[in-house]
Amino acid sequence: MIRSPRAPRVGVTAIGGRKTAVARVLLQPGTGSILVDGMPMEERFPRLMWQAAITLPLRVTNTNRAFNVLVKVSGGGSSGQAGAISHGIARALVKMDETHRVALRQAGLLTRDSRVKERKKPGLKRARKAPQYTKR
């Protein structure tokens, strides 16, 4: 019998989004390590603000050291990617244990933040900024 080169991964998967960033999250029982695109979270997201956003769902549910998190993220910038990872982790935690839903909902982590950059309008410099008015 021929085995596939990849062993099946045990855990719960979820997808999170923020702006144009999309994160695929795999949550596994473990020691609390977070790998983003094969790198440790601290290396991939050096700012503490981004690290705090990523770990917020785990801190809200008191599961900091209970799960290993594997993430593949694409699109957007660093801030949007951190928000997408947070959203994905929150969704995976709810799939893993439905009792976390209330705490995550109250923290606002299960709602997809739908704000995106507004498009530029014709005749304007940016989405809303008009050229300077000159009287003469």
Buried (B, 14 or more C-beta within 10 A) or exposed (E): EEEEEEEEEEBBBBEBBBBBBBBBBBBBEEEEEBBBEEEEBEEBBEEEEBBEBBBBBBEBBEBEEBBBBBBBBEBBEBBBBBBBBBBBBBBBBBBBEEEBBEBBEEBEBBEEBEEEEEEEEEEEEEEEEEEEEEEE
